[in-house]
Structure formats: structure tokens, C-alpha cells
Amino acid sequence: MGKKALLVADDDKNRLESVKALLQSKGHIVHAAGTGKEALERSQDESYNLALLASSLVDKEGPEFVTRMRKLIPRTNTIVIAGDSSSKDAGSSPDLGLEGYAIGPSDPENLLRLVEEKLKEQAEVELYRSVIPWVKP
């Protein structure tokens, strides 16, 4: 599938570094953000194939944080990552427009599976858009 640019945003430095290292080990280009503000700033300057947002950060920043991220990077799939299975399900709100919810990095296989699945879906959508150019983003 080739190298993809991913944004990982988490206010827990250890979890942020774990997820970043995991994704880099699969050959992805990973940019890290430790705050919601930093994630928004990076999204203004870069184009990402996938954004992985920590549920704690989404909870802290609120639903408008995800909405602003979606406006900055509209073609980017967004996944919320919970620190563990007992974390509040920040990804359960359907109006946030999230493409996935994962437990990680405590379940790295599931996280990697979800990331690869969403990257594949995005590639298929982009291919479709290139074949049928009148489809709006």
C-alpha cells in the first residue's frame, strides 16, 4: 500500500509514543501531537491519510474539536483510540462522523488492522473519485 501520512494526537506522552512507534514500524510517516491545539495546527499545514485521536483528548477538547479537524482535513478518515477497554466510549456518538474506534496500544493487532482497513477504504474512494471526476469530495 506504500507509505501513508498519519496524524496521532494524544495527551498521554507514553501512549502517543507507543502508537507512533507501532505505526512507524509498518512504514507509515507519523506526525505526533500532544494537544488538540497542536493537532489542529498540524492539520492546517499537512495533508493526512488518517488521523488517530485519543479519546481522552476528544473528551477534553469536546465534540467541536473533531468537527474542526474534519473541516481542516475533510478527506481524512478519523479514528478515536481509547487508552483501554474501560475508557469512556468517545467514539460512540454518530454525529461526530468518525470512521472507527479502537482500543490501543494495548491491542496493537486490532489497531493495525483497523488502520490498514481504513487506509484501504480511503484508497478505494480516491480511486473512484479519479475515475468519476464529477463526484464531489
mmCIF file of the C-alpha atoms, coordinates in Angstrom:
data_MODEL
# 
_entry.id   MODEL 
# 
loop_
_atom_site.group_PDB 
_atom_site.id 
_atom_site.type_symbol 
_atom_site.label_atom_id 
_atom_site.label_alt_id 
_atom_site.label_comp_id 
_atom_site.label_asym_id 
_atom_site.label_entity_id 
_atom_site.label_seq_id 
_atom_site.pdbx_PDB_ins_code 
_atom_site.Cartn_x 
_atom_site.Cartn_y 
_atom_site.Cartn_z 
_atom_site.occupancy 
_atom_site.B_iso_or_equiv 
_atom_site.pdbx_formal_charge 
_atom_site.auth_seq_id 
_atom_site.auth_comp_id 
_atom_site.auth_asym_id 
_atom_site.auth_atom_id 
_atom_site.pdbx_PDB_model_num 
ATOM 1   C CA . MET A 1 1   ? 0.000   0.000  0.000   1.00 0.00 ? 1   MET A CA 1 
ATOM 2   C CA . GLY A 1 2   ? 3.014   2.295  0.380   1.00 0.00 ? 2   GLY A CA 1 
ATOM 3   C CA . LYS A 1 3   ? 3.844   4.948  2.917   1.00 0.00 ? 3   LYS A CA 1 
ATOM 4   C CA . LYS A 1 4   ? 0.892   6.884  4.242   1.00 0.00 ? 4   LYS A CA 1 
ATOM 5   C CA . ALA A 1 5   ? 0.919   10.083 6.298   1.00 0.00 ? 5   ALA A CA 1 
ATOM 6   C CA . LEU A 1 6   ? -0.802  9.656  9.649   1.00 0.00 ? 6   LEU A CA 1 
ATOM 7   C CA . LEU A 1 7   ? -1.538  12.091 12.460  1.00 0.00 ? 7   LEU A CA 1 
ATOM 8   C CA . VAL A 1 8   ? -1.636  10.726 16.006  1.00 0.00 ? 8   VAL A CA 1 
ATOM 9   C CA . ALA A 1 9   ? -2.925  13.060 18.728  1.00 0.00 ? 9   ALA A CA 1 
ATOM 10  C CA . ASP A 1 10  ? -2.802  12.064 22.378  1.00 0.00 ? 10  ASP A CA 1 
ATOM 11  C CA . ASP A 1 11  ? -2.200  13.989 25.590  1.00 0.00 ? 11  ASP A CA 1 
ATOM 12  C CA . ASP A 1 12  ? -0.620  10.892 27.203  1.00 0.00 ? 12  ASP A CA 1 
ATOM 13  C CA . LYS A 1 13  ? 3.018   11.056 26.075  1.00 0.00 ? 13  LYS A CA 1 
ATOM 14  C CA . ASN A 1 14  ? 3.738   7.340  26.658  1.00 0.00 ? 14  ASN A CA 1 
ATOM 15  C CA . ARG A 1 15  ? 0.669   6.217  24.704  1.00 0.00 ? 15  ARG A CA 1 
ATOM 16  C CA . LEU A 1 16  ? 1.439   8.741  21.965  1.00 0.00 ? 16  LEU A CA 1 
ATOM 17  C CA . GLU A 1 17  ? 4.972   7.389  21.551  1.00 0.00 ? 17  GLU A CA 1 
ATOM 18  C CA . SER A 1 18  ? 3.755   3.762  21.637  1.00 0.00 ? 18  SER A CA 1 
ATOM 19  C CA . VAL A 1 19  ? 1.182   4.303  18.901  1.00 0.00 ? 19  VAL A CA 1 
ATOM 20  C CA . LYS A 1 20  ? 3.640   6.369  16.866  1.00 0.00 ? 20  LYS A CA 1 
ATOM 21  C CA . ALA A 1 21  ? 6.307   3.652  17.084  1.00 0.00 ? 21  ALA A CA 1 
ATOM 22  C CA . LEU A 1 22  ? 3.795   0.932  16.201  1.00 0.00 ? 22  LEU A CA 1 
ATOM 23  C CA . LEU A 1 23  ? 2.637   2.751  13.078  1.00 0.00 ? 23  LEU A CA 1 
ATOM 24  C CA . GLN A 1 24  ? 6.170   3.699  12.054  1.00 0.00 ? 24  GLN A CA 1 
ATOM 25  C CA . SER A 1 25  ? 7.168   0.034  12.333  1.00 0.00 ? 25  SER A CA 1 
ATOM 26  C CA . LYS A 1 26  ? 4.704   -0.612 9.491   1.00 0.00 ? 26  LYS A CA 1 
ATOM 27  C CA . GLY A 1 27  ? 6.379   2.003  7.304   1.00 0.00 ? 27  GLY A CA 1 
ATOM 28  C CA . HIS A 1 28  ? 3.965   4.898  7.813   1.00 0.00 ? 28  HIS A CA 1 
ATOM 29  C CA . ILE A 1 29  ? 5.010   8.523  8.162   1.00 0.00 ? 29  ILE A CA 1 
ATOM 30  C CA . VAL A 1 30  ? 3.647   9.547  11.554  1.00 0.00 ? 30  VAL A CA 1 
ATOM 31  C CA . HIS A 1 31  ? 3.287   13.060 12.936  1.00 0.00 ? 31  HIS A CA 1 
ATOM 32  C CA . ALA A 1 32  ? 2.517   13.352 16.628  1.00 0.00 ? 32  ALA A CA 1 
ATOM 33  C CA . ALA A 1 33  ? 0.544   15.996 18.500  1.00 0.00 ? 33  ALA A CA 1 
ATOM 34  C CA . GLY A 1 34  ? 0.338   16.198 22.278  1.00 0.00 ? 34  GLY A CA 1 
ATOM 35  C CA . THR A 1 35  ? -2.603  18.618 22.422  1.00 0.00 ? 35  THR A CA 1 
ATOM 36  C CA . GLY A 1 36  ? -5.742  19.382 20.478  1.00 0.00 ? 36  GLY A CA 1 
ATOM 37  C CA . LYS A 1 37  ? -4.318  22.758 19.510  1.00 0.00 ? 37  LYS A CA 1 
ATOM 38  C CA . GLU A 1 38  ? -1.184  21.128 18.116  1.00 0.00 ? 38  GLU A CA 1 
ATOM 39  C CA . ALA A 1 39  ? -3.285  18.588 16.166  1.00 0.00 ? 39  ALA A CA 1 
ATOM 40  C CA . LEU A 1 40  ? -5.332  21.409 14.616  1.00 0.00 ? 40  LEU A CA 1 
ATOM 41  C CA . GLU A 1 41  ? -2.165  23.347 13.723  1.00 0.00 ? 41  GLU A CA 1 
ATOM 42  C CA . ARG A 1 42  ? -0.580  20.295 12.096  1.00 0.00 ? 42  ARG A CA 1 
ATOM 43  C CA . SER A 1 43  ? -3.800  19.680 10.141  1.00 0.00 ? 43  SER A CA 1 
ATOM 44  C CA . GLN A 1 44  ? -3.602  23.185 8.688   1.00 0.00 ? 44  GLN A CA 1 
ATOM 45  C CA . ASP A 1 45  ? -0.063  22.586 7.428   1.00 0.00 ? 45  ASP A CA 1 
ATOM 46  C CA . GLU A 1 46  ? -0.159  18.936 6.319   1.00 0.00 ? 46  GLU A CA 1 
ATOM 47  C CA . SER A 1 47  ? -2.383  16.518 4.455   1.00 0.00 ? 47  SER A CA 1 
ATOM 48  C CA . TYR A 1 48  ? -3.018  13.193 6.211   1.00 0.00 ? 48  TYR A CA 1 
ATOM 49  C CA . ASN A 1 49  ? -4.403  9.873  5.082   1.00 0.00 ? 49  ASN A CA 1 
ATOM 50  C CA . LEU A 1 50  ? -5.626  9.065  8.592   1.00 0.00 ? 50  LEU A CA 1 
ATOM 51  C CA . ALA A 1 51  ? -5.989  10.859 11.925  1.00 0.00 ? 51  ALA A CA 1 
ATOM 52  C CA . LEU A 1 52  ? -5.938  8.861  15.158  1.00 0.00 ? 52  LEU A CA 1 
ATOM 53  C CA . LEU A 1 53  ? -7.262  10.859 18.106  1.00 0.00 ? 53  LEU A CA 1 
ATOM 54  C CA . ALA A 1 54  ? -7.095  9.776  21.744  1.00 0.00 ? 54  ALA A CA 1 
ATOM 55  C CA . SER A 1 55  ? -10.490 9.524  23.408  1.00 0.00 ? 55  SER A CA 1 
ATOM 56  C CA . SER A 1 56  ? -9.122  11.493 26.388  1.00 0.00 ? 56  SER A CA 1 
ATOM 57  C CA . LEU A 1 57  ? -8.157  14.324 24.047  1.00 0.00 ? 57  LEU A CA 1 
ATOM 58  C CA . VAL A 1 58  ? -11.545 14.244 22.310  1.00 0.00 ? 58  VAL A CA 1 
ATOM 59  C CA . ASP A 1 59  ? -13.264 14.282 25.718  1.00 0.00 ? 59  ASP A CA 1 
ATOM 60  C CA . LYS A 1 60  ? -11.095 17.177 26.907  1.00 0.00 ? 60  LYS A CA 1 
ATOM 61  C CA . GLU A 1 61  ? -11.421 19.236 23.717  1.00 0.00 ? 61  GLU A CA 1 
ATOM 62  C CA . GLY A 1 62  ? -15.067 18.329 23.127  1.00 0.00 ? 62  GLY A CA 1 
ATOM 63  C CA . PRO A 1 63  ? -17.051 17.326 20.023  1.00 0.00 ? 63  PRO A CA 1 
ATOM 64  C CA . GLU A 1 64  ? -16.241 20.635 18.323  1.00 0.00 ? 64  GLU A CA 1 
ATOM 65  C CA . PHE A 1 65  ? -12.585 19.522 18.227  1.00 0.00 ? 65  PHE A CA 1 
ATOM 66  C CA . VAL A 1 66  ? -13.461 16.588 15.947  1.00 0.00 ? 66  VAL A CA 1 
ATOM 67  C CA . THR A 1 67  ? -15.696 18.859 13.854  1.00 0.00 ? 67  THR A CA 1 
ATOM 68  C CA . ARG A 1 68  ? -12.848 21.346 13.358  1.00 0.00 ? 68  ARG A CA 1 
ATOM 69  C CA . MET A 1 69  ? -10.450 18.514 12.474  1.00 0.00 ? 69  MET A CA 1 
ATOM 70  C CA . ARG A 1 70  ? -12.935 17.205 9.905   1.00 0.00 ? 70  ARG A CA 1 
ATOM 71  C CA . LYS A 1 71  ? -13.211 20.659 8.305   1.00 0.00 ? 71  LYS A CA 1 
ATOM 72  C CA . LEU A 1 72  ? -9.427  21.027 8.050   1.00 0.00 ? 72  LEU A CA 1 
ATOM 73  C CA . ILE A 1 73  ? -8.843  17.551 6.641   1.00 0.00 ? 73  ILE A CA 1 
ATOM 74  C CA . PRO A 1 74  ? -12.169 16.515 5.057   1.00 0.00 ? 74  PRO A CA 1 
ATOM 75  C CA . ARG A 1 75  ? -10.896 13.515 3.094   1.00 0.00 ? 75  ARG A CA 1 
ATOM 76  C CA . THR A 1 76  ? -9.045  12.103 6.099   1.00 0.00 ? 76  THR A CA 1 
ATOM 77  C CA . ASN A 1 77  ? -10.555 9.186  7.972   1.00 0.00 ? 77  ASN A CA 1 
ATOM 78  C CA . THR A 1 78  ? -10.673 9.722  11.724  1.00 0.00 ? 78  THR A CA 1 
ATOM 79  C CA . ILE A 1 79  ? -10.321 7.009  14.357  1.00 0.00 ? 79  ILE A CA 1 
ATOM 80  C CA . VAL A 1 80  ? -10.675 7.517  18.104  1.00 0.00 ? 80  VAL A CA 1 
ATOM 81  C CA . ILE A 1 81  ? -8.315  5.455  20.245  1.00 0.00 ? 81  ILE A CA 1 
ATOM 82  C CA . ALA A 1 82  ? -9.208  4.604  23.830  1.00 0.00 ? 82  ALA A CA 1 
ATOM 83  C CA . GLY A 1 83  ? -6.423  4.002  26.316  1.00 0.00 ? 83  GLY A CA 1 
ATOM 84  C CA . ASP A 1 84  ? -8.036  0.766  27.498  1.00 0.00 ? 84  ASP A CA 1 
ATOM 85  C CA . SER A 1 85  ? -11.325 -1.114 27.302  1.00 0.00 ? 85  SER A CA 1 
ATOM 86  C CA . SER A 1 86  ? -12.711 0.688  30.364  1.00 0.00 ? 86  SER A CA 1 
ATOM 87  C CA . SER A 1 87  ? -12.267 4.144  28.777  1.00 0.00 ? 87  SER A CA 1 
ATOM 88  C CA . LYS A 1 88  ? -15.308 6.251  28.046  1.00 0.00 ? 88  LYS A CA 1 
ATOM 89  C CA . ASP A 1 89  ? -16.548 5.475  24.544  1.00 0.00 ? 89  ASP A CA 1 
ATOM 90  C CA . ALA A 1 90  ? -15.859 8.832  22.907  1.00 0.00 ? 90  ALA A CA 1 
ATOM 91  C CA . GLY A 1 91  ? -16.353 7.280  19.501  1.00 0.00 ? 91  GLY A CA 1 
ATOM 92  C CA . SER A 1 92  ? -19.918 6.205  20.114  1.00 0.00 ? 92  SER A CA 1 
ATOM 93  C CA . SER A 1 93  ? -21.508 9.484  19.090  1.00 0.00 ? 93  SER A CA 1 
ATOM 94  C CA . PRO A 1 94  ? -22.647 9.035  15.469  1.00 0.00 ? 94  PRO A CA 1 
ATOM 95  C CA . ASP A 1 95  ? -22.817 12.783 14.839  1.00 0.00 ? 95  ASP A CA 1 
ATOM 96  C CA . LEU A 1 96  ? -19.030 13.106 15.217  1.00 0.00 ? 96  LEU A CA 1 
ATOM 97  C CA . GLY A 1 97  ? -18.518 11.484 11.821  1.00 0.00 ? 97  GLY A CA 1 
ATOM 98  C CA . LEU A 1 98  ? -15.822 9.083  12.972  1.00 0.00 ? 98  LEU A CA 1 
ATOM 99  C CA . GLU A 1 99  ? -14.793 6.134  10.843  1.00 0.00 ? 99  GLU A CA 1 
ATOM 100 C CA . GLY A 1 100 ? -13.572 3.939  13.669  1.00 0.00 ? 100 GLY A CA 1 
ATOM 101 C CA . TYR A 1 101 ? -12.932 3.314  17.323  1.00 0.00 ? 101 TYR A CA 1 
ATOM 102 C CA . ALA A 1 102 ? -10.118 1.179  18.701  1.00 0.00 ? 102 ALA A CA 1 
ATOM 103 C CA . ILE A 1 103 ? -8.501  0.161  21.953  1.00 0.00 ? 103 ILE A CA 1 
ATOM 104 C CA . GLY A 1 104 ? -4.799  0.801  21.702  1.00 0.00 ? 104 GLY A CA 1 
ATOM 105 C CA . PRO A 1 105 ? -1.903  0.449  22.099  1.00 0.00 ? 105 PRO A CA 1 
ATOM 106 C CA . SER A 1 106 ? -2.885  -2.372 24.482  1.00 0.00 ? 106 SER A CA 1 
ATOM 107 C CA . ASP A 1 107 ? -4.399  -4.180 21.463  1.00 0.00 ? 107 ASP A CA 1 
ATOM 108 C CA . PRO A 1 108 ? -1.865  -3.420 18.707  1.00 0.00 ? 108 PRO A CA 1 
ATOM 109 C CA . GLU A 1 109 ? -3.107  -6.108 16.297  1.00 0.00 ? 109 GLU A CA 1 
ATOM 110 C CA . ASN A 1 110 ? -6.630  -4.677 16.305  1.00 0.00 ? 110 ASN A CA 1 
ATOM 111 C CA . LEU A 1 111 ? -5.341  -1.122 15.965  1.00 0.00 ? 111 LEU A CA 1 
ATOM 112 C CA . LEU A 1 112 ? -3.140  -2.060 12.992  1.00 0.00 ? 112 LEU A CA 1 
ATOM 113 C CA . ARG A 1 113 ? -5.991  -3.991 11.380  1.00 0.00 ? 113 ARG A CA 1 
ATOM 114 C CA . LEU A 1 114 ? -8.324  -1.004 11.709  1.00 0.00 ? 114 LEU A CA 1 
ATOM 115 C CA . VAL A 1 115 ? -5.691  1.425  10.399  1.00 0.00 ? 115 VAL A CA 1 
ATOM 116 C CA . GLU A 1 116 ? -4.978  -0.738 7.349   1.00 0.00 ? 116 GLU A CA 1 
ATOM 117 C CA . GLU A 1 117 ? -8.707  -1.250 6.734   1.00 0.00 ? 117 GLU A CA 1 
ATOM 118 C CA . LYS A 1 118 ? -9.401  2.499  6.811   1.00 0.00 ? 118 LYS A CA 1 
ATOM 119 C CA . LEU A 1 119 ? -6.397  3.273  4.592   1.00 0.00 ? 119 LEU A CA 1 
ATOM 120 C CA . LYS A 1 120 ? -7.605  0.700  2.071   1.00 0.00 ? 120 LYS A CA 1 
ATOM 121 C CA . GLU A 1 121 ? -11.125 2.185  2.119   1.00 0.00 ? 121 GLU A CA 1 
ATOM 122 C CA . GLN A 1 122 ? -9.691  5.653  1.584   1.00 0.00 ? 122 GLN A CA 1 
ATOM 123 C CA . ALA A 1 123 ? -7.584  4.464  -1.372  1.00 0.00 ? 123 ALA A CA 1 
ATOM 124 C CA . GLU A 1 124 ? -10.666 2.890  -2.953  1.00 0.00 ? 124 GLU A CA 1 
ATOM 125 C CA . VAL A 1 125 ? -12.654 6.121  -2.551  1.00 0.00 ? 125 VAL A CA 1 
ATOM 126 C CA . GLU A 1 126 ? -9.826  8.173  -4.060  1.00 0.00 ? 126 GLU A CA 1 
ATOM 127 C CA . LEU A 1 127 ? -9.590  5.754  -6.980  1.00 0.00 ? 127 LEU A CA 1 
ATOM 128 C CA . TYR A 1 128 ? -13.343 6.054  -7.526  1.00 0.00 ? 128 TYR A CA 1 
ATOM 129 C CA . ARG A 1 129 ? -13.077 9.857  -7.460  1.00 0.00 ? 129 ARG A CA 1 
ATOM 130 C CA . SER A 1 130 ? -10.302 9.758  -10.048 1.00 0.00 ? 130 SER A CA 1 
ATOM 131 C CA . VAL A 1 131 ? -12.369 7.558  -12.373 1.00 0.00 ? 131 VAL A CA 1 
ATOM 132 C CA . ILE A 1 132 ? -15.576 9.554  -11.959 1.00 0.00 ? 132 ILE A CA 1 
ATOM 133 C CA . PRO A 1 133 ? -14.367 13.161 -11.666 1.00 0.00 ? 133 PRO A CA 1 
ATOM 134 C CA . TRP A 1 134 ? -17.784 14.734 -11.188 1.00 0.00 ? 134 TRP A CA 1 
ATOM 135 C CA . VAL A 1 135 ? -18.156 13.151 -7.730  1.00 0.00 ? 135 VAL A CA 1 
ATOM 136 C CA . LYS A 1 136 ? -17.641 15.904 -5.174  1.00 0.00 ? 136 LYS A CA 1 
ATOM 137 C CA . PRO A 1 137 ? -15.379 15.301 -2.130  1.00 0.00 ? 137 PRO A CA 1 
# 
